[in-house]
């Protein structure tokens, strides 16, 4: 039994190959009136999967312009003032592809953008089974294939779980920034309103006192205005 299990483990280790995929995550700051571009070398047949989200808009809206450009300069995908989006595109040629986030429409607000880029090969990021491996009997071969399929399923589920966690993390950051921005706006508006109430109250007190104090400066001004109006 031990020898049988050892053969299965050795056979499974032999069928694991390098995963042909690229995964990158970045959080970037895009100043007002500027554009930030990133380049990635991609081969024909690979799949581009990009997911982005604006998590902080400064004191403005949560929006950004996005475009995907191939190696010849042809625009493949474009978004205008979107807060988040996801794109999948099949590359048809080799070369350096450009991913651009454009904040040129904003005059004052710096935008914070989180994006995740996944480049999948023709194997869709799964480990391949080496058919050239010879086992002593067919049962070992079937067990190795079953283990191979289970591992690929587990890996796929873990990748999806990690992507969901990344999305939840960026969403939480966006909600926190939005709450802080609303808190700042409420405090600023409340301070201005309180200041106006104090100023208006002070003016009212001065005006009322001037009606009963003949020696006050405000009363003299009112008296001059009254005389000037009568002269007309």
FIKOLZA-1660 file (N, C-alpha, C; in steps of 0.1 Angstrom, whole numbers, plus 5000, padded with zeros to 4 digits):
% residues 232
   i   px   py   pz ch aa at
   1 5008 4988 5000  A  X  N
   1 5000 5000 5000  A  X CA
   1 5009 5013 5000  A  X  C
   2 5019 5012 5008  A  X  N
   2 5028 5024 5009  A  X CA
   2 5035 5026 4995  A  X  C
   3 5040 5015 4989  A  X  N
   3 5046 5016 4976  A  X CA
   3 5036 5022 4966  A  X  C
   4 5024 5017 4967  A  X  N
   4 5014 5022 4957  A  X CA
   4 5011 5037 4959  A  X  C
   5 5010 5041 4971  A  X  N
   5 5008 5055 4974  A  X CA
   5 5020 5064 4969  A  X  C
   6 5032 5058 4972  A  X  N
   6 5044 5065 4968  A  X CA
   6 5045 5067 4952  A  X  C
   7 5041 5057 4945  A  X  N
   7 5041 5058 4931  A  X CA
   7 5031 5068 4926  A  X  C
   8 5019 5069 4932  A  X  N
   8 5009 5079 4928  A  X CA
   8 5014 5093 4931  A  X  C
   9 5021 5095 4943  A  X  N
   9 5026 5108 4946  A  X CA
   9 5037 5112 4936  A  X  C
  10 5046 5103 4933  A  X  N
  10 5057 5106 4924  A  X CA
  10 5051 5109 4910  A  X  C
  11 5041 5102 4906  A  X  N
  11 5035 5104 4893  A  X CA
  11 5028 5117 4892  A  X  C
  12 5021 5121 4903  A  X  N
  12 5014 5134 4904  A  X CA
  12 5024 5145 4903  A  X  C
  13 5035 5144 4910  A  X  N
  13 5045 5155 4910  A  X CA
  13 5051 5156 4896  A  X  C
  14 5052 5146 4889  A  X  N
  14 5058 5146 4875  A  X CA
  14 5049 5153 4865  A  X  C
  15 5036 5153 4868  A  X  N
  15 5027 5159 4858  A  X CA
  15 5025 5174 4860  A  X  C
  16 5030 5179 4871  A  X  N
  16 5028 5194 4874  A  X CA
  16 5038 5201 4865  A  X  C
  17 5033 5211 4858  A  X  N
  17 5042 5220 4850  A  X CA
  17 5039 5234 4854  A  X  C
  18 5048 5243 4849  A  X  N
  18 5046 5257 4852  A  X CA
  18 5033 5263 4847  A  X  C
  19 5027 5271 4855  A  X  N
  19 5015 5277 4851  A  X CA
  19 5018 5289 4842  A  X  C
  20 5012 5290 4830  A  X  N
  20 5015 5300 4820  A  X CA
  20 5005 5311 4822  A  X  C
  21 5006 5319 4833  A  X  N
  21 4997 5330 4835  A  X CA
  21 5005 5341 4843  A  X  C
  22 5000 5353 4841  A  X  N
  22 5006 5365 4848  A  X CA
  22 4995 5372 4856  A  X  C
  23 4998 5375 4868  A  X  N
  23 4988 5382 4876  A  X CA
  23 4995 5394 4883  A  X  C
  24 4989 5405 4882  A  X  N
  24 4995 5418 4888  A  X CA
  24 4984 5426 4894  A  X  C
  25 4987 5432 4906  A  X  N
  25 4978 5441 4912  A  X CA
  25 4985 5453 4916  A  X  C
  26 4979 5465 4914  A  X  N
  26 4985 5478 4917  A  X CA
  26 4974 5487 4922  A  X  C
  27 4978 5496 4931  A  X  N
  27 4970 5507 4935  A  X CA
  27 4978 5520 4931  A  X  C
  28 4973 5528 4922  A  X  N
  28 4980 5539 4917  A  X CA
  28 4973 5552 4920  A  X  C
  29 4980 5563 4920  A  X  N
  29 4975 5577 4921  A  X CA
  29 4977 5584 4908  A  X  C
  30 4966 5590 4903  A  X  N
  30 4966 5597 4890  A  X CA
  30 4963 5612 4893  A  X  C
  31 4973 5620 4891  A  X  N
  31 4971 5634 4894  A  X CA
  31 4961 5640 4884  A  X  C
  32 4955 5652 4888  A  X  N
  32 4946 5659 4880  A  X CA
  32 4952 5664 4867  A  X  C
  33 4946 5662 4856  A  X  N
  33 4951 5666 4843  A  X CA
  33 4962 5657 4837  A  X  C
  34 4963 5645 4843  A  X  N
  34 4974 5636 4838  A  X CA
  34 4968 5623 4834  A  X  C
  35 4977 5615 4827  A  X  N
  35 4973 5601 4823  A  X CA
  35 4984 5592 4826  A  X  C
  36 4981 5580 4832  A  X  N
  36 4991 5570 4835  A  X CA
  36 4989 5558 4827  A  X  C
  37 5000 5553 4820  A  X  N
  37 4999 5541 4812  A  X CA
  37 5008 5530 4817  A  X  C
  38 5005 5518 4815  A  X  N
  38 5013 5506 4819  A  X CA
  38 5013 5497 4807  A  X  C
  39 5025 5491 4805  A  X  N
  39 5028 5482 4794  A  X CA
  39 5030 5468 4798  A  X  C
  40 5025 5459 4790  A  X  N
  40 5026 5444 4793  A  X CA
  40 5028 5437 4780  A  X  C
  41 5038 5429 4779  A  X  N
  41 5041 5421 4767  A  X CA
  41 5031 5409 4767  A  X  C
  42 5024 5408 4756  A  X  N
  42 5014 5397 4754  A  X CA
  42 5016 5390 4741  A  X  C
  43 5013 5377 4741  A  X  N
  43 5015 5369 4729  A  X CA
  43 5001 5367 4723  A  X  C
  44 5001 5364 4710  A  X  N
  44 4988 5361 4703  A  X CA
  44 4982 5348 4709  A  X  C
  45 4969 5348 4712  A  X  N
  45 4962 5337 4717  A  X CA
  45 4960 5338 4732  A  X  C
  46 4967 5347 4739  A  X  N
  46 4965 5349 4753  A  X CA
  46 4953 5357 4756  A  X  C
  47 4948 5356 4768  A  X  N
  47 4935 5363 4772  A  X CA
  47 4939 5374 4782  A  X  C
  48 4935 5386 4779  A  X  N
  48 4937 5397 4788  A  X CA
  48 4925 5399 4797  A  X  C
  49 4926 5398 4810  A  X  N
  49 4915 5400 4819  A  X CA
  49 4920 5412 4829  A  X  C
  50 4913 5423 4828  A  X  N
  50 4916 5435 4836  A  X CA
  50 4904 5439 4844  A  X  C
  51 4906 5442 4856  A  X  N
  51 4895 5447 4865  A  X CA
  51 4900 5459 4873  A  X  C
  52 4893 5470 4872  A  X  N
  52 4898 5482 4878  A  X CA
  52 4886 5489 4886  A  X  C
  53 4890 5497 4896  A  X  N
  53 4880 5503 4905  A  X CA
  53 4886 5516 4910  A  X  C
  54 4879 5527 4909  A  X  N
  54 4883 5540 4915  A  X CA
  54 4879 5539 4930  A  X  C
  55 4889 5540 4939  A  X  N
  55 4886 5538 4953  A  X CA
  55 4887 5552 4960  A  X  C
  56 4892 5562 4954  A  X  N
  56 4892 5575 4960  A  X CA
  56 4892 5586 4949  A  X  C
  57 4883 5595 4950  A  X  N
  57 4882 5606 4940  A  X CA
  57 4886 5619 4945  A  X  C
  58 4894 5620 4956  A  X  N
  58 4897 5633 4961  A  X CA
  58 4885 5639 4967  A  X  C
  59 4882 5651 4962  A  X  N
  59 4869 5658 4966  A  X CA
  59 4859 5658 4954  A  X  C
  60 4862 5649 4944  A  X  N
  60 4853 5649 4933  A  X CA
  60 4847 5635 4931  A  X  C
  61 4842 5632 4919  A  X  N
  61 4835 5619 4917  A  X CA
  61 4845 5608 4916  A  X  C
  62 4839 5596 4918  A  X  N
  62 4847 5584 4916  A  X CA
  62 4846 5579 4902  A  X  C
  63 4854 5585 4893  A  X  N
  63 4854 5582 4879  A  X CA
  63 4868 5583 4873  A  X  C
  64 4870 5576 4862  A  X  N
  64 4882 5576 4854  A  X CA
  64 4880 5572 4840  A  X  C
  65 4888 5577 4831  A  X  N
  65 4887 5572 4817  A  X CA
  65 4898 5560 4816  A  X  C
  66 4894 5550 4808  A  X  N
  66 4903 5539 4806  A  X CA
  66 4903 5535 4791  A  X  C
  67 4915 5530 4787  A  X  N
  67 4915 5525 4773  A  X CA
  67 4926 5514 4772  A  X  C
  68 4924 5504 4764  A  X  N
  68 4934 5494 4761  A  X CA
  68 4938 5495 4747  A  X  C
  69 4951 5496 4745  A  X  N
  69 4957 5498 4731  A  X CA
  69 4967 5487 4728  A  X  C
  70 4966 5482 4716  A  X  N
  70 4975 5471 4712  A  X CA
  70 4988 5477 4707  A  X  C
  71 4997 5468 4703  A  X  N
  71 5011 5472 4699  A  X CA
  71 5011 5481 4687  A  X  C
  72 5001 5481 4679  A  X  N
  72 5001 5490 4667  A  X CA
  72 4995 5504 4670  A  X  C
  73 4990 5506 4682  A  X  N
  73 4984 5518 4685  A  X CA
  73 4969 5518 4684  A  X  C
  74 4963 5507 4680  A  X  N
  74 4948 5506 4678  A  X CA
  74 4941 5505 4691  A  X  C
  75 4931 5513 4693  A  X  N
  75 4924 5512 4706  A  X CA
  75 4914 5501 4706  A  X  C
  76 4915 5491 4715  A  X  N
  76 4907 5480 4716  A  X CA
  76 4895 5481 4725  A  X  C
  77 4897 5488 4736  A  X  N
  77 4886 5490 4746  A  X CA
  77 4887 5504 4751  A  X  C
  78 4876 5510 4755  A  X  N
  78 4876 5523 4760  A  X CA
  78 4864 5525 4770  A  X  C
  79 4867 5532 4781  A  X  N
  79 4856 5536 4790  A  X CA
  79 4857 5551 4793  A  X  C
  80 4846 5557 4795  A  X  N
  80 4846 5571 4797  A  X CA
  80 4839 5574 4811  A  X  C
  81 4846 5579 4820  A  X  N
  81 4841 5583 4833  A  X CA
  81 4834 5572 4840  A  X  C
  82 4841 5561 4842  A  X  N
  82 4835 5549 4849  A  X CA
  82 4842 5548 4862  A  X  C
  83 4834 5543 4872  A  X  N
  83 4840 5541 4885  A  X CA
  83 4846 5527 4887  A  X  C
  84 4842 5518 4879  A  X  N
  84 4847 5504 4879  A  X CA
  84 4843 5497 4867  A  X  C
  85 4850 5487 4863  A  X  N
  85 4847 5479 4851  A  X CA
  85 4856 5467 4851  A  X  C
  86 4852 5457 4843  A  X  N
  86 4860 5445 4840  A  X CA
  86 4860 5442 4825  A  X  C
  87 4871 5439 4820  A  X  N
  87 4872 5436 4805  A  X CA
  87 4880 5423 4803  A  X  C
  88 4876 5415 4793  A  X  N
  88 4883 5403 4789  A  X CA
  88 4885 5405 4773  A  X  C
  89 4897 5403 4769  A  X  N
  89 4900 5405 4755  A  X CA
  89 4910 5394 4750  A  X  C
  90 4907 5388 4739  A  X  N
  90 4916 5378 4733  A  X CA
  90 4927 5385 4724  A  X  C
  91 4939 5384 4728  A  X  N
  91 4950 5390 4720  A  X CA
  91 4952 5383 4707  A  X  C
  92 4952 5391 4696  A  X  N
  92 4954 5386 4682  A  X CA
  92 4968 5388 4676  A  X  C
  93 4976 5395 4684  A  X  N
  93 4990 5397 4679  A  X CA
  93 5000 5398 4690  A  X  C
  94 5012 5396 4688  A  X  N
  94 5022 5397 4698  A  X CA
  94 5026 5412 4699  A  X  C
  95 5031 5415 4711  A  X  N
  95 5036 5429 4713  A  X CA
  95 5033 5435 4726  A  X  C
  96 5037 5447 4728  A  X  N
  96 5034 5454 4741  A  X CA
  96 5021 5461 4740  A  X  C
  97 5012 5457 4749  A  X  N
  97 4999 5463 4750  A  X CA
  97 4999 5474 4761  A  X  C
  98 4991 5484 4759  A  X  N
  98 4991 5496 4768  A  X CA
  98 4978 5497 4775  A  X  C
  99 4979 5499 4788  A  X  N
  99 4967 5501 4796  A  X CA
  99 4968 5515 4802  A  X  C
 100 4958 5523 4799  A  X  N
 100 4959 5538 4802  A  X CA
 100 4947 5542 4811  A  X  C
 101 4950 5549 4822  A  X  N
 101 4940 5555 4830  A  X CA
 101 4942 5570 4829  A  X  C
 102 4931 5577 4824  A  X  N
 102 4932 5591 4821  A  X CA
 102 4923 5599 4830  A  X  C
 103 4930 5609 4837  A  X  N
 103 4923 5618 4846  A  X CA
 103 4925 5632 4841  A  X  C
 104 4927 5634 4828  A  X  N
 104 4929 5647 4822  A  X CA
 104 4916 5656 4823  A  X  C
 105 4905 5650 4825  A  X  N
 105 4892 5658 4825  A  X CA
 105 4891 5665 4839  A  X  C
 106 4899 5660 4849  A  X  N
 106 4898 5666 4862  A  X CA
 106 4908 5677 4864  A  X  C
 107 4903 5688 4870  A  X  N
 107 4912 5700 4872  A  X CA
 107 4919 5700 4885  A  X  C
 108 4913 5694 4895  A  X  N
 108 4919 5696 4909  A  X CA
 108 4920 5682 4916  A  X  C
 109 4913 5672 4913  A  X  N
 109 4912 5660 4921  A  X CA
 109 4921 5649 4916  A  X  C
 110 4929 5644 4926  A  X  N
 110 4937 5632 4923  A  X CA
 110 4929 5620 4925  A  X  C
 111 4929 5610 4916  A  X  N
 111 4922 5598 4917  A  X CA
 111 4931 5586 4921  A  X  C
 112 4925 5578 4930  A  X  N
 112 4932 5566 4934  A  X CA
 112 4925 5554 4927  A  X  C
 113 4933 5546 4920  A  X  N
 113 4927 5535 4912  A  X CA
 113 4934 5522 4916  A  X  C
 114 4926 5512 4919  A  X  N
 114 4931 5498 4921  A  X CA
 114 4927 5490 4908  A  X  C
 115 4937 5483 4903  A  X  N
 115 4934 5474 4892  A  X CA
 115 4942 5461 4893  A  X  C
 116 4936 5451 4887  A  X  N
 116 4942 5437 4887  A  X CA
 116 4943 5433 4872  A  X  C
 117 4954 5429 4868  A  X  N
 117 4957 5424 4855  A  X CA
 117 4960 5409 4855  A  X  C
 118 4953 5401 4847  A  X  N
 118 4956 5387 4846  A  X CA
 118 4958 5384 4831  A  X  C
 119 4969 5378 4828  A  X  N
 119 4971 5373 4814  A  X CA
 119 4971 5358 4814  A  X  C
 120 4961 5352 4808  A  X  N
 120 4960 5337 4807  A  X CA
 120 4965 5332 4794  A  X  C
 121 4973 5321 4795  A  X  N
 121 4977 5314 4783  A  X CA
 121 4967 5305 4777  A  X  C
 122 4971 5297 4767  A  X  N
 122 4961 5288 4761  A  X CA
 122 4957 5277 4770  A  X  C
 123 4965 5275 4781  A  X  N
 123 4960 5265 4790  A  X CA
 123 4951 5270 4801  A  X  C
 124 4948 5283 4800  A  X  N
 124 4939 5290 4810  A  X CA
 124 4944 5289 4824  A  X  C
 125 4957 5288 4825  A  X  N
 125 4963 5288 4838  A  X CA
 125 4962 5275 4846  A  X  C
 126 4959 5264 4839  A  X  N
 126 4958 5251 4846  A  X CA
 126 4970 5243 4844  A  X  C
 127 4973 5234 4853  A  X  N
 127 4984 5225 4852  A  X CA
 127 4981 5214 4842  A  X  C
 128 4990 5210 4834  A  X  N
 128 4988 5201 4823  A  X CA
 128 4992 5187 4828  A  X  C
 129 4985 5177 4823  A  X  N
 129 4988 5163 4826  A  X CA
 129 4998 5158 4815  A  X  C
 130 5009 5152 4819  A  X  N
 130 5019 5147 4810  A  X CA
 130 5015 5133 4806  A  X  C
 131 5010 5131 4794  A  X  N
 131 5005 5118 4789  A  X CA
 131 5017 5108 4787  A  X  C
 132 5029 5113 4787  A  X  N
 132 5041 5104 4784  A  X CA
 132 5045 5096 4796  A  X  C
 133 5039 5099 4808  A  X  N
 133 5043 5092 4820  A  X CA
 133 5036 5078 4819  A  X  C
 134 5044 5068 4822  A  X  N
 134 5039 5054 4822  A  X CA
 134 5037 5049 4836  A  X  C
 135 5025 5044 4839  A  X  N
 135 5023 5038 4852  A  X CA
 135 5023 5023 4851  A  X  C
 136 5024 5016 4862  A  X  N
 136 5024 5001 4862  A  X CA
 136 5011 4995 4858  A  X  C
 137 5000 5002 4861  A  X  N
 137 4987 4997 4857  A  X CA
 137 4978 5009 4855  A  X  C
 138 4966 5006 4849  A  X  N
 138 4957 5016 4845  A  X CA
 138 4951 5023 4858  A  X  C
 139 4949 5016 4869  A  X  N
 139 4943 5022 4880  A  X CA
 139 4951 5033 4886  A  X  C
 140 4965 5031 4885  A  X  N
 140 4973 5042 4890  A  X CA
 140 4972 5054 4881  A  X  C
 141 4971 5052 4868  A  X  N
 141 4969 5063 4858  A  X CA
 141 4956 5070 4861  A  X  C
 142 4945 5063 4864  A  X  N
 142 4932 5069 4866  A  X CA
 142 4933 5077 4879  A  X  C
 143 4939 5072 4889  A  X  N
 143 4940 5079 4902  A  X CA
 143 4948 5092 4900  A  X  C
 144 4959 5091 4893  A  X  N
 144 4967 5103 4891  A  X CA
 144 4959 5114 4883  A  X  C
 145 4951 5110 4873  A  X  N
 145 4943 5119 4866  A  X CA
 145 4932 5125 4875  A  X  C
 146 4927 5117 4884  A  X  N
 146 4916 5122 4893  A  X CA
 146 4923 5133 4902  A  X  C
 147 4934 5129 4908  A  X  N
 147 4941 5139 4917  A  X CA
 147 4945 5151 4909  A  X  C
 148 4949 5150 4897  A  X  N
 148 4952 5161 4888  A  X CA
 148 4940 5171 4886  A  X  C
 149 4929 5165 4884  A  X  N
 149 4916 5172 4882  A  X CA
 149 4912 5179 4895  A  X  C
 150 4913 5172 4906  A  X  N
 150 4909 5178 4919  A  X CA
 150 4918 5190 4922  A  X  C
 151 4931 5188 4920  A  X  N
 151 4940 5199 4923  A  X CA
 151 4937 5211 4914  A  X  C
 152 4935 5209 4902  A  X  N
 152 4931 5220 4893  A  X CA
 152 4918 5227 4897  A  X  C
 153 4908 5219 4901  A  X  N
 153 4896 5225 4906  A  X CA
 153 4898 5234 4919  A  X  C
 154 4906 5228 4928  A  X  N
 154 4909 5235 4940  A  X CA
 154 4917 5248 4937  A  X  C
 155 4926 5247 4928  A  X  N
 155 4934 5259 4924  A  X CA
 155 4925 5270 4918  A  X  C
 156 4916 5265 4909  A  X  N
 156 4907 5275 4903  A  X CA
 156 4898 5281 4913  A  X  C
 157 4893 5274 4923  A  X  N
 157 4884 5279 4933  A  X CA
 157 4892 5289 4942  A  X  C
 158 4904 5286 4946  A  X  N
 158 4913 5294 4954  A  X CA
 158 4916 5307 4946  A  X  C
 159 4918 5306 4933  A  X  N
 159 4921 5318 4925  A  X CA
 159 4908 5328 4925  A  X  C
 160 4897 5322 4923  A  X  N
 160 4884 5329 4924  A  X CA
 160 4882 5336 4937  A  X  C
 161 4885 5328 4948  A  X  N
 161 4883 5333 4962  A  X CA
 161 4893 5345 4964  A  X  C
 162 4905 5344 4959  A  X  N
 162 4915 5355 4961  A  X CA
 162 4910 5367 4953  A  X  C
 163 4905 5365 4941  A  X  N
 163 4900 5377 4933  A  X CA
 163 4889 5383 4940  A  X  C
 164 4880 5375 4946  A  X  N
 164 4868 5381 4953  A  X CA
 164 4873 5389 4965  A  X  C
 165 4883 5384 4972  A  X  N
 165 4888 5391 4984  A  X CA
 165 4895 5404 4980  A  X  C
 166 4902 5404 4968  A  X  N
 166 4908 5416 4964  A  X CA
 166 4898 5426 4960  A  X  C
 167 4887 5422 4954  A  X  N
 167 4876 5431 4950  A  X CA
 167 4869 5436 4962  A  X  C
 168 4867 5428 4972  A  X  N
 168 4861 5432 4985  A  X CA
 168 4870 5442 4992  A  X  C
 169 4883 5440 4991  A  X  N
 169 4893 5449 4998  A  X CA
 169 4892 5462 4991  A  X  C
 170 4892 5463 4978  A  X  N
 170 4892 5476 4971  A  X CA
 170 4878 5483 4973  A  X  C
 171 4868 5475 4974  A  X  N
 171 4854 5481 4977  A  X CA
 171 4854 5487 4991  A  X  C
 172 4860 5479 5000  A  X  N
 172 4860 5485 5014  A  X CA
 172 4868 5498 5015  A  X  C
 173 4879 5498 5007  A  X  N
 173 4888 5510 5007  A  X CA
 173 4880 5522 5001  A  X  C
 174 4872 5519 4990  A  X  N
 174 4864 5529 4983  A  X CA
 174 4854 5534 4993  A  X  C
 175 4847 5525 5000  A  X  N
 175 4836 5529 5009  A  X CA
 175 4842 5537 5020  A  X  C
 176 4853 5533 5025  A  X  N
 176 4859 5541 5036  A  X CA
 176 4863 5555 5032  A  X  C
 177 4869 5556 5020  A  X  N
 177 4873 5569 5015  A  X CA
 177 4860 5578 5012  A  X  C
 178 4850 5571 5007  A  X  N
 178 4837 5579 5005  A  X CA
 178 4831 5584 5018  A  X  C
 179 4832 5575 5028  A  X  N
 179 4827 5579 5042  A  X CA
 179 4835 5591 5047  A  X  C
 180 4848 5590 5046  A  X  N
 180 4857 5601 5051  A  X CA
 180 4854 5614 5043  A  X  C
 181 4851 5613 5030  A  X  N
 181 4849 5625 5022  A  X CA
 181 4835 5631 5026  A  X  C
 182 4825 5622 5029  A  X  N
 182 4812 5627 5033  A  X CA
 182 4813 5634 5047  A  X  C
 183 4822 5628 5056  A  X  N
 183 4824 5633 5069  A  X CA
 183 4830 5647 5068  A  X  C
 184 4840 5648 5059  A  X  N
 184 4847 5661 5057  A  X CA
 184 4837 5672 5052  A  X  C
 185 4828 5668 5042  A  X  N
 185 4818 5677 5037  A  X CA
 185 4808 5682 5047  A  X  C
 186 4804 5672 5055  A  X  N
 186 4794 5675 5066  A  X CA
 186 4800 5685 5076  A  X  C
 187 4812 5682 5080  A  X  N
 187 4819 5691 5090  A  X CA
 187 4821 5705 5084  A  X  C
 188 4826 5705 5071  A  X  N
 188 4828 5718 5065  A  X CA
 188 4815 5727 5064  A  X  C
 189 4805 5720 5059  A  X  N
 189 4792 5727 5058  A  X CA
 189 4786 5731 5071  A  X  C
 190 4788 5723 5081  A  X  N
 190 4783 5726 5095  A  X CA
 190 4791 5738 5100  A  X  C
 191 4804 5738 5098  A  X  N
 191 4812 5750 5103  A  X CA
 191 4808 5763 5096  A  X  C
 192 4806 5762 5083  A  X  N
 192 4802 5774 5076  A  X CA
 192 4789 5779 5080  A  X  C
 193 4779 5770 5082  A  X  N
 193 4766 5773 5086  A  X CA
 193 4766 5779 5100  A  X  C
 194 4774 5774 5109  A  X  N
 194 4775 5779 5123  A  X CA
 194 4782 5793 5123  A  X  C
 195 4792 5795 5114  A  X  N
 195 4798 5808 5113  A  X CA
 195 4788 5818 5108  A  X  C
 196 4780 5815 5098  A  X  N
 196 4770 5824 5093  A  X CA
 196 4760 5828 5103  A  X  C
 197 4756 5818 5111  A  X  N
 197 4746 5820 5122  A  X CA
 197 4751 5830 5132  A  X  C
 198 4764 5828 5136  A  X  N
 198 4770 5838 5145  A  X CA
 198 4771 5852 5139  A  X  C
 199 4775 5853 5127  A  X  N
 199 4777 5866 5120  A  X CA
 199 4763 5873 5119  A  X  C
 200 4753 5865 5115  A  X  N
 200 4739 5871 5114  A  X CA
 200 4734 5875 5127  A  X  C
 201 4736 5867 5137  A  X  N
 201 4732 5870 5151  A  X CA
 201 4738 5883 5156  A  X  C
 202 4751 5884 5153  A  X  N
 202 4758 5896 5158  A  X CA
 202 4753 5909 5151  A  X  C
 203 4750 5907 5138  A  X  N
 203 4745 5919 5130  A  X CA
 203 4731 5922 5135  A  X  C
 204 4723 5912 5138  A  X  N
 204 4710 5915 5144  A  X CA
 204 4710 5922 5157  A  X  C
 205 4719 5918 5166  A  X  N
 205 4721 5925 5179  A  X CA
 205 4725 5939 5177  A  X  C
 206 4735 5942 5168  A  X  N
 206 4740 5955 5165  A  X CA
 206 4728 5964 5160  A  X  C
 207 4721 5958 5150  A  X  N
 207 4710 5966 5144  A  X CA
 207 4699 5970 5154  A  X  C
 208 4695 5960 5163  A  X  N
 208 4685 5962 5173  A  X CA
 208 4689 5973 5183  A  X  C
 209 4702 5972 5187  A  X  N
 209 4707 5982 5197  A  X CA
 209 4708 5996 5191  A  X  C
 210 4711 5996 5178  A  X  N
 210 4712 6010 5172  A  X CA
 210 4698 6017 5171  A  X  C
 211 4687 6009 5172  A  X  N
 211 4674 6016 5172  A  X CA
 211 4671 6023 5185  A  X  C
 212 4678 6019 5196  A  X  N
 212 4675 6025 5209  A  X CA
 212 4687 6033 5214  A  X  C
 213 4698 6033 5208  A  X  N
 213 4710 6041 5212  A  X CA
 213 4713 6052 5202  A  X  C
 214 4709 6064 5206  A  X  N
 214 4711 6075 5197  A  X CA
 214 4726 6079 5194  A  X  C
 215 4735 6074 5203  A  X  N
 215 4749 6078 5202  A  X CA
 215 4757 6067 5194  A  X  C
 216 4751 6056 5190  A  X  N
 216 4758 6045 5183  A  X CA
 216 4761 6049 5169  A  X  C
 217 4772 6044 5164  A  X  N
 217 4776 6047 5150  A  X CA
 217 4766 6042 5140  A  X  C
 218 4760 6031 5143  A  X  N
 218 4750 6025 5133  A  X CA
 218 4738 6035 5133  A  X  C
 219 4734 6040 5145  A  X  N
 219 4722 6049 5145  A  X CA
 219 4725 6062 5137  A  X  C
 220 4737 6067 5138  A  X  N
 220 4741 6078 5130  A  X CA
 220 4740 6076 5115  A  X  C
 221 4745 6064 5111  A  X  N
 221 4744 6060 5097  A  X CA
 221 4730 6059 5092  A  X  C
 222 4721 6053 5101  A  X  N
 222 4707 6053 5097  A  X CA
 222 4701 6067 5096  A  X  C
 223 4705 6076 5105  A  X  N
 223 4700 6089 5105  A  X CA
 223 4704 6097 5092  A  X  C
 224 4717 6095 5088  A  X  N
 224 4722 6101 5076  A  X CA
 224 4714 6096 5064  A  X  C
 225 4712 6083 5063  A  X  N
 225 4705 6077 5052  A  X CA
 225 4690 6082 5052  A  X  C
 226 4684 6084 5063  A  X  N
 226 4671 6089 5064  A  X CA
 226 4670 6104 5059  A  X  C
 227 4680 6112 5063  A  X  N
 227 4680 6126 5058  A  X CA
 227 4683 6126 5043  A  X  C
 228 4692 6117 5038  A  X  N
 228 4694 6117 5023  A  X CA
 228 4682 6113 5015  A  X  C
 229 4675 6104 5021  A  X  N
 229 4663 6099 5013  A  X CA
 229 4652 6110 5013  A  X  C
 230 4651 6118 5024  A  X  N
 230 4641 6128 5024  A  X CA
 230 4645 6140 5015  A  X  C
 231 4658 6142 5013  A  X  N
 231 4662 6153 5004  A  X CA
 231 4658 6151 4990  A  X  C
 232 4657 6138 4986  A  X  N
 232 4653 6134 4972  A  X CA
 232 4638 6135 4971  A  X  C
% end
